[in-house]
């Protein structure tokens, strides 16, 4: 009976999205994102009609298994898509990044995945995993209560996962230390609207809340655990992939900042009456150095992704040394690109401080990316440990 109650609210997800009316090109999607990014910031989330259009553009089938009608895109190709969206808007790209999150769901039992994709491959999975909450054992599952933070994209999600403590002893081993996750239809999870931040306001990363909500064991999995889907994408390191999709946002934001800065070079009249930017040596040198920094960080970032993908396609496992480069290149790109955005802001002059200038939002969004747990400074310590052959102090990579 409890299982029936849980699944009874599963409805055709496309019916929730009035804009679901056939395919949409990525270019058309990005044009609309550019027009509406101020709206997303003002309402603190990407609305469901826009999520519907993202579905039409294939964003949320990018990591759906092919056996369920998805695209299971190669990670480097999806990262390029996110980079392009981020040039238009960081928050929308952050929400789009969860088009990769279905790689996590590949660790669920096949029967459960079949239920998730029963209404189609365009399913949006969001989650608030921390702080992990203790769940009470119940017949065939758990009773879940608690409040979780940072549930990006939750207001447009079809499915929501929450963290319910460590891996059960019976499922430990190589997955020890990874969070245990319970999945619910989004309609069964309360959203606590409290997302009020300096950047990435449009991501809608509100809190989640549940009280004694039953979840069957077959709706639980280890985040980053071994997938049961035998397709190439699900042999690519899932946790490293999540670091990459968020870093890709900053790669796009840095590109947007430098493009914006370059467009300001020919301004003939400045606030103070000083020479135009193009006539200033520091501007020309700074722009060139920032361009070199962006292209270098981006090259390492995509080179690592392509190398691991080739390994997967060859039928070989991605070993820790290679996964380490995925994490390192993602963290490096996130931080270098945030620095580039700040450099562009400084060179843009006093006009960049106005709210109507997009440059100040680029700064605020880019610094939020560097705070993500997968992209923090601790990555460098863990990465260095792998290089010298000693165990990292936290589960890695």
QUIRAWO-V545395 format. One line per field, one symbol per residue. phi: phi as a letter, one per 40 degrees, with the letter a starting at -180 (. if undefined). burial: 1 if it has 9 or more other ideal C-beta (glycine too) atoms within 8 Angstrom, else 0. A space follows every 50 residues. Layout:
BEGIN
phi=???
burial=???
END
This chain:
BEGIN
phi=.cccccccccbcccccbcccahcbccccccdcdccbcccccccgaccccc cccccccgccbcbcdccbgccfcdddccccccdcccdcacccccccdccc ccccccccddccccccccchccbbbbabcbcdbcbccbdgaabbbibbbf cdgccbccbbbbcbhccddcbcgccdgcccbbbbddccbcbccbcbbcaf cccfcccbabbfccbcdcbbaccgccccccbddcbcdccccccccccdcc ccccccccccccccccdcbbdcgcdcdccbcccccccccccccccccccc ccdcccccccccccgbcccdcccdcccccccdcdccccccccccdcccgc ccccccccdccdccccccdcccdcbcccdcccccccccgbcccbdac
burial=01100110000011011011000000011101110110011001111111 11111111111111110111111011011111111111111111111111 11111111000111111011111111111101101001001111110110 11111111111111111000100010011111111101101100100011 11111111110011110011111110111011111111111111111111 11111111111001100001000001100100110110011011011101 11111111101100000100011111111111111111111111101100 01000010111111111111010111001111101100000100011
END
